[in-house]
């Protein structure tokens, strides 16, 4: 697909704010199949903590909101009915755990946020809630959780199931999962439960720690949370479902939503639909931050950037790209002619993936399988912007102005080179336009994103679930240790 060239005059300083987030995965190549062969790509160093700590420092230098780390618990074996093509191309396998990277990156940074992907299908919420609290403590409140319900049949089989739950039922299961997590993180421990009172030999006041007594359709969890409250209690909640059921789930729960749209027109429709759903759920329209997937190829000049892009295209593995999209769609594209339009098909995987490529593309014609492979080959679902730092910065501002999106989830062509180029060439130009901060705001990830404190806002389902636990326990009572707790509590804004 042709890249998005930009030649319009530079606008005056703008009132919009452009947010940047890095998109990576604990694997080779992530969403650019074949680019691991590029001589400057270091994605094969995903096994080395030094790669991740170095990348985190680069992103913090560029004042990125955070790094979002994707994950899968199965292989892409829909294409051709096996994982042979996936293994050959290195398409998101081998892949390591994303959560185990966070502590190392947090140790070398002060402000960068960490969004980690973890599914609701295959890990019990009780143990997972402890992992969330542990990392939110370790990062001093810089953790986010990307809630996914799963889409790969291979993952379901490896956990003892014939297939995944049906698409909409996966969200019903996730709702019950979230209720367990909310009750544990928000309701089990009161803010002043840890008193650290040496005189009475009391570390924690037992009367301020409550069993959650959850009895849901999928989970029964009677006991207390194992961790004291972390700076955010609940990490910032990310979600990427764009189907009708996924949109409703996001509208009710998410604070940040990741979307993927091939054009500004499609993105504007997606942003409007999401904000309408948020409003229908009883939340303010601006109570979510929306990031759209995008890949930037940049350099000191437009000419240098386009030359770099042409070189990158030579390394694309088209079959590897089709293994990715087949897995996302739940549709074996190996049986399609390359010049055949996608047509009217259905799947039990990512509905938005199907819907995106059933629309006409920017040329006004249906997407063919060849179009999809070329589009996905560098950066996945998102479009590419190619140009100098000044050109890219102008276009990013235009995307925000025209679509209402908050920012960009930047995939890489090669790593860390793509991110280093953005920090060197694009960020200074965004700052020159007044569209990007000069320094980080202090505080937790949630406070950095919304400026309203560390905790979930009033009325959020997580806060409501926590309040219900405390109400059931009879929160109104005399404290067991009068005067104790003055030196305690997790701190932070209300």
DODREN-998044 format. One record per residue (C-alpha): x, y, z; residue in one letter. Coordinates in steps of 0.001 Angstrom, whole numbers, plus 524288, in hexadecimal, padded with zeros to 5 digits. Each point is the difference from the previous one (the first is absolute). Layout:
XYZA;...
//
This chain:
800008000080000X;804F580DCF7FD61X;804CF8075780BD2X;7F9DC80CBC80475X;8088C80ADB7FA99X;7FE1880DAE80564X;8031F80CD17F947X;7F692809DE805E5X;8055980C9D805D9X;803AE7FF9180E53X;7F4A38046F80880X;8011080A0580AC8X;801677FB3F80DFAX;7F4807F75B802F6X;7F7357FE5780BBBX;7FF797F1327FEB0X;808117F69F8082AX;806617F4787F91CX;802AE7F4138088CX;809BD7F56B7FC55X;800737F20D804B5X;809857F57B7FB75X;7FAB97F2D47FB96X;808AB7F4168019EX;7FF757F1AB803A5X;8094F7F6B3806C8X;803157F9327F324X;806B4801A27F2D9X;7FA928099E7F62BX;7F2E180239806AFX;7F794805927F4FFX;80A0B801467F53FX;8023C7F2077FB2EX;80D2A7FE287F990X;805E680CC1804ADX;808227F874809EAX;808F07FD777F455X;8033F80E787FEC4X;80E288023E80421X;7FC3080AD180992X;7F4D97F8AF80699X;802667FB4780DDDX;7F2F07F99C802ACX;806D27F2CF8015EX;805C4805B180C94X;7F28F7FF3B80636X;805C27F58B8090DX;8099B809C5805E8X;7FB6E8091280AB7X;809CB809FC7FB1BX;7F80D8019E7F391X;7F3F180383807EBX;806B380905809A3X;806AC8072E7F4D3X;7F332801657F8C1X;7F92A804F280C3CX;80A5380A89801BEX;7FEA38041C7F1C8X;7F1518013580162X;80120807B080C95X;809778093D7F950X;7F53E8020A7F5E3X;7F5A48026380A97X;7F79F7F4A17FB5FX;7F4157FD1F8085CX;804337F1EF800C5X;803AA7F3597F979X;7F4FC7F69A7FD08X;804487F1CB7FF63X;7F7277F6AB7F8A4X;7FF1E7F16380270X;7FA397F3417FB18X;7FEE37F2AB80676X;7FF837F8077F397X;8058B7FF9A7F246X;7FA4D805587F37BX;7FC1D7F3167F9F9X;7F3DA803F57F86BX;80797802B17F376X;8018F7F31D7F8D9X;7FA7D7F8A780BACX;80D0F7FF1E80713X;80A5A8084F80699X;80A747FC7B7F605X;7FF9780D107F8DDX;7FF738073980CF3X;80C167F93580557X;8076B801FC7F356X;7FCED80E907FFA7X;801D28023E80E90X;7F24680580800B6X;7FE53802F380E81X;8068B7F34C803C0X;808C07FDA08074FX;7F9888091E809D5X;802FE8029580E53X;7F7D68052680B4CX;7FDF980EDC7FFBEX;7FDB98023A80E8EX;80D907FB58803DFX;8064A80B447F884X;7F99080AE480782X;808258005B80C69X;80CAF801257F856X;7FAEA80B2A7F7A7X;7FA3B806E180BD3X;80D1A7FF7E806F3X;80699808607F583X;7F4F6809D87FDEEX;7F80C8096480849X;7F4128036F7F7F4X;7FD957F6687F4E0X;7F3717F8298011BX;7FF0B7F15F7FD7BX;7F3ED7FA207F9B5X;8007F7F1308007AX;7F6CF7F6CA7F903X;7F9F17F503807DCX;7F4217F8027FC47X;7F43F7FC988082AX;7FE867F26C7FA31X;80B357F81980591X;804BE8057F80D0AX;7F7F38006C80C5AX;7FCAF80DD78044CX;8040D7FD9E80E1AX;80E4A7FD767FD0BX;80015809EC7F4F9X;7FB3680ADB80906X;80C027FDB380879X;808E38016E7F42EX;7F97B80CEC7FCA1X;801A58056580DAFX;80E1A7FB648008BX;8038B807017F364X;7F87980C4980375X;807DC8009180CA8X;80CCB7FD247F8D8X;7FD9C80AA87F5D4X;7FAEC809E3809EAX;7F2FB8009C7F920X;803F17FF737F1BDX;7F90A7F3737FC28X;7F50F7FDFB7F646X;7F8C17F3807FCBAX;7FB7D7FD347F236X;7F4277F731801CAX;7FE917F6017F528X;7F6677F4DB7FED8X;808107F7BC7F671X;7FE377FC8C7F1C1X;809477F4D57FC84X;7FA127F2417FFCDX;80DA17FA688023BX;8007E8068280D59X;7F2ED7FA26803D2X;8046C7F25D7FC1CX;80C848010E807E1X;7F8028034D80C0DX;7F7877F4007FE4AX;7F4918059E7F859X;7FB247FBE37F2A4X;7FF1080E4E7FBE9X;7FE3C80D71805D1X;7F3078046880556X;7F74E806857F606X;803B580E2A7FD8FX;7F59B806AE80843X;800B57F5D380AD9X;80E758031380169X;7FBEC80D8B8044AX;7F6037FAAE809A4X;80AD57F7C3805DAX;808DA80BFC80048X;7F59C807EB80732X;7FFD07F60580B0BX;80EDD7FF887FFEEX;8009680EC280157X;7F6887FFF380B61X;809377F70380774X;80BB0808AA7FCF9X;7F8A180C6E8035EX;7FB567FAC480D0AX;80D987FB54803AAX;8074080C4F7FBDCX;7F5EB80A35803B4X;7F8667FA4980B51X;807777F5F2807CDX;809968091E806E3X;7FC8B80D6980502X;809DF80AD07FDAEX;803D88005580E57X;800207F14C8024CX;80ECB7FF9B8015EX;802BB8072080CB5X;80DF87FBA380317X;7FD9F8028D80E6AX;80C087FB1A80741X;7FA68802F580D74X;7F4A07F6927FE38X;807CB7F6A97F74DX;7F5D5802097F55DX;80467800E97F1ECX;7F2657FEE17F9FBX;7F306802EC80684X;7F7F87F3AA7FD2CX;7F3358077F8010CX;803D2807EA7F401X;802817F4547F729X;7F3F47F9997FA1CX;7FC9F7F3607F933X;7F9D1802BF7F2E0X;7F66D7F47A8001BX;7FEB07FFED7F12EX;7F6B07F6137FA2CX;7FE91801E97F170X;7FC407F8227F41CX;80E0F7FC0B7FD42X;807B4802AF80C86X;7FE3E7FE1080E97X;809F08073D8085BX;7FCCA8014380E70X;80C678056B8062EX;8085080C268015FX;809C2805DF7F69EX;80DFC7FC5580366X;805BF80D8E7FD90X;7FE9F80D0E8069CX;7FAFC80AF97F728X;809898044B7F586X;8014680E367FB70X;7F52F7FE9D7F5DAX;7F90C7F46B80660X;7FB047FBF77F292X;809E58022E7F4FEX;7FB93808797F4A7X;7F6787F7CC7F828X;802E77FE457F18BX;7F7667F9157F62BX;8008E7FD857F171X;7F3297F97A7FC7DX;7F90F807257F4FFX;7F49D7F6B87FD4BX;7F29280413804CAX;8017F7F7D580C56X;80E1880452801A5X;7FC1280E3D7FEA0X;7F5D97FE8C80AB5X;809F87F95E808C4X;809B880B0B7FD7BX;7F5B680A8180208X;7FCBC7FAAD80D70X;80DBC7FCB2804CFX;80B57805337F7FCX;807CF80C458026EX;808797FEA87F3D9X;7FBB57F9817F365X;808C97FB827F4F9X;7FA22800037F263X;8050C7FD0B7F262X;7FA8E807487F459X;805A1800537F243X;7FB8D80DFC7FD3AX;7FC0C80CA380690X;7F1EC7FE4A7FBACX;7FF177F28D80617X;806E8804CC80C46X;7F6D380B99801A9X;7F46D7F6B87FF75X;8066F7F6F0809E2X;8033180B078097CX;7F22B805607FF2CX;7FA197F2948022BX;8088C7FDA980BEDX;7FD1A80D238062EX;7F17C7FE3C7FD57X;800977F2DC806E3X;80750805D480B8EX;7F5A480A8380149X;7F52A7F5D67FF0CX;806A57F8AA80B1FX;7FE8980C0980882X;80E0B804AB7FF44X;8055380CE07FA8DX;803F17FF357F1B0X;80DE8804088034CX;801A87F5E980AC8X;807A47F7117F6CCX;80C9D802327F8A5X;7FF967FA1C7F25DX;80CAE7FBF87F95CX;800347FB987F1E1X;80A037F6AF7FA5AX;8099C806577F6BBX;80DDE7FE037FAF9X;8094A80B427FD4FX;80B9F7FF6F7F6D6X;8079C80C8E8015CX;80D34806487FDFFX;8069780D327FE78X;7F8EE802C77F323X;7F4367FB1A7F87AX;809127FA1A7F5E3X;807E47F89780A26X;7F39D7FAD180667X;7FA5C7FB197F331X;80CD87F96E7FC72X;7FFE07F95180D49X;7F2027FB8D7FDCEX;8033E7FA187F2C9X;80B1E7F87E8063CX;7F7477FB0380AFDX;7F5ED7FB0C7F648X;80A257F6FE7FA23X;800657F82E80CAAX;7F1557FDC0801A5X;7FC017F1B380107X;7F2AB7FFB37F96BX;7FCC37F2378044FX;8039F803D780DD0X;7F6A480B737FEEFX;7F51F7F6EB7FB87X;8024E7F6F080B95X;7FDCF80BB5808EFX;7F3B2804B77F96DX;7FA957F22C7FEE1X;801777FE9580EBAX;7F9E980D3C802BBX;7F4957FD317F722X;7FE6C7F1A480327X;7FFF37FDEF7F154X;809937F7A47F827X;804A08092C7F557X;808797F5727F9E2X;7F3EF7FB747F8A9X;7FD8A80D4A7F9A6X;80555804E37F32DX;808F180B97802DDX;7F7C4809047F78DX;7F3057FB6F805A4X;7F822809B180837X;7FDCA7FBAA80DFAX;7F1407FFCA7FE84X;7F58C7FD3380A16X;805E87F684809CFX;7FE157FDE780E8EX;808EC7FAFF80AC0X;801427FD4E80E72X;80C8E807EA80129X;801CD80ED07FF78X;7F3968054F7F9E5X;805DA80D697FD7CX;80AB57F9CB7F7BAX;7F5D87FA7C7F6CAX;7F7F180C727FFFDX;80BB3808A57FCE1X;803717F8E17F389X;7F2047FE137FB91X;7FF3880E997FDC8X;80569806487F3B5X;80DE280503800FDX;8049580DD87FD62X;800127FD337F15FX;7F15D7FD948008CX;800E27F17C7FCCCX;7FEA97F3B080839X;80BE27FAEA80741X;806557F43C7F989X;8082E7F60380730X;80C21805A87F96FX;7FC5F80DA4804C6X;7FE8C7FAE480DCEX;80D467F91E7FFD3X;806E080C377FB17X;7F8F2808B4809B8X;802A77F74180BBFX;80E2D7FD2C7FC2FX;8059880BB980750X;7F9508036C80CB7X;7F3CC7F7967FF4FX;7F267805E57FEC1X;8042B80E23800FEX;803918091B7F4DDX;80DB6804F07FDA7X;8046D80E1B7FFF2X;80CB3802597F8C4X;8073F80CDC80013X;809158092180728X;7FDB0802EF80E42X;7F93F80CA77FC33X;7F7317F94F7F61EX;7FC4D7F4F480939X;7FD5A8096880B36X;7F6D28080E7F77FX;7F8827F4067FBD6X;7FEC47FAB080DC5X;7FA1680CF88041FX;7F69F7FF5D7F47AX;7FBB07F247803BDX;7FCDD8049480DC6X;7F8E980C287FB33X;7F7FD7F8C67F5CDX;7FC907F3968076CX;7FF998038380E6DX;809AB7F54180361X;808C8802C780BAFX;80C917F9DD7FB5BX;807447F5567F8F2X;804227F24F8037FX;80C867FF7E7F81DX;803F67F2E47FA5DX;80DAC7FE4B7FADEX;805BA7FBFA7F309X;80D127FD2180660X;803688014780E4DX;804CC807D2806D3X;8030C807ED7F3CEX;7F1F9803E47FD0CX;7FE228052B80DD4X;80D38806BF80034X;7FC8E807007F34DX;7F305804A880580X;806BD8055B80C22X;80AA7806A17F7FEX;7F816805937F4C6X;7F17B8006E80341X;7FF228037D80E67X;8078F80CF77FEABX;7F721804057F4CEX;7F3C67FCC6807BCX;805568083B80B15X;802B780B177F67AX;7F1B77FF717FBF8X;7FBBE8009680E37X;7F9B27F29F7FEC4X;808DC7F86480922X;804D9801F980DF6X;80D91804CD80377X;800817F7D380C69X;7F84B7F5B480755X;7F5E18034280A2EX;8028F7F9E780D2CX;7F7887F51180543X;7FAB97F2C17FC51X;7FCCE7FBAA7F245X;7F18F802B98024EX;802CF80DB3804CEX;80908802A17F485X;7F5657FBC27F682X;7F461806DF8061AX;80511809B480A02X;7F5CB7FBBD809EDX;8074E7F7E0809F1X;805137F2478018BX;7F3897F83C801D6X;7F4A77FBDB7F778X;7F5EF80AF37FEE2X;7F3808001B807E1X;7F5577F7ED7F9A2X;8095A7F7177F8A4X;7FBBE7F1AD80134X;80CA37FCF080720X;7FD9F80A5180A4AX;7F1D37FBA180144X;8041E7F1DB801FEX;809BF803E380A6EX;7F6358087E80720X;7F6657F4AD80020X;80A077F72C8069AX;802A780A0380A8EX;7F1AB802E4801ECX;7FD287F1A1801D7X;80ACA7FF4A80A23X;7FA5580B6780799X;80A2D80A727FDB9X;7FA1D809B4809A5X;805FD7FC5780D15X;8098A804D680A42X;80E317FD7B7FC29X;806357F4A680745X;80C57807C0802F4X;7FD0780E22802EFX;80A58808DD7FA91X;806FF7F50F7F8F7X;80285801017F198X;8053280DDD7FFD6X;80C4F7FACA7F9B0X;7F8EB7F68F7F74BX;7F7DE7FF0D7F3CAX;804257FF0A7F1E1X;7FF7680EB37FE12X;7FC28806617F336X;7F4C68083C7FBE4X;7F1F97FC4D802D4X;
//
